[in-house]
């Protein structure tokens, strides 16, 4: 005779002695050392002597630039002076975006 399990018994998550491995704690500075390679996260990535931009900061500045540009085009309904000022400001922010 087989014992019927209740719904509460079926929902239990039992591991039966198995414990999944815990992830190791990451240190702030993570140096990887191999016999032929060493990678350090605290140094900016450079290719052919050119520093690569920080993608997250570049995206944030790009969103700010786009917002200023949208406001500039919307301001055309009220004042050309305000619109021109906002559009010029968005171009200045665009130059800063490329320097990030």
N, C-alpha and C positions, 0 to 999 in steps of 0.2 A: 504494500500500500504506500503510495507516494503522498507526502505531505504537500498540500496546496499552500503556496506562499501568498501572503497578503500583499496588497498594493504597496504598503509602506516598506515591507521587506524587499520588494523588487527594486524600489527606488534608492536603496542604500548603495553607496559607493564604497565597496570594500576592496582593500588592496591585498589582503592575505599575505602579509609579510613583505610585499614588494614596495619599495620606496623609490619614487623617481629621483634621479640625480638633481641636486640643487645647483642653480647657476652660481658660478664663481663671482665674487664681488669684483667690480671693475675699479681700478685705481684711477685717479685723476690724470696722471701722466702714465701712458701705457707705452713702454718701450718693448719692441719685439726684437729679439736677438736670434738670428740664425747664423750659421757658419759663414754665409756669404752675403747676407742682407741685414741691414739695420734700418728700421722705419721709426721715426719719431713724430708724434702728433703735435708737438709744440712748435714745430717749424712750418712756416707757410710753404705750400707746394709750389715749386718752380719748375718750369719747363723751358729749356734753352735760355735761361737767365731771366725769364719773364714770370712775375708772380701771378698766379691764377686768382681771379676774384672770388670772394666769399659768396656762394650762391644764395644763401638766405638773406644776407644784407642787400645784395643786388636786387633780389625780388621785392623786398620791402621798399627800397628806394624807387623801383620801377612802378609800384602801385601808387606811391605818393605822387610821382610825376604824372601818371595817368589821371589821378583824381584832380590835380591842378589843371591839367589840360581840359578835362571835361567841364570843370567850373569856368574855364576861360571861354570855351565855346558857348556855354549856357549864358554867360554874361554879355554876349553879343546882342541879346534882346534888350538889355538896359543901357549899356554904355560901351562904346568902342574903346575908350581909354582904359577902363577896367579890364576888358577882355584882352587887349593888347598886353597890358601889364602881366596878367596871369599867364598868357601864352609865352611871353618872354621868360617869366619865372620858371615855367615848366621846362624850357630849353636849358636854363641854367642848372636845374635839378638833373636834367638828362646828362649834362656834362659831368656833374658830380657822380652820377650813376656809373658812368664808364670808368671813373677813377677809383671806385670802391674795390 
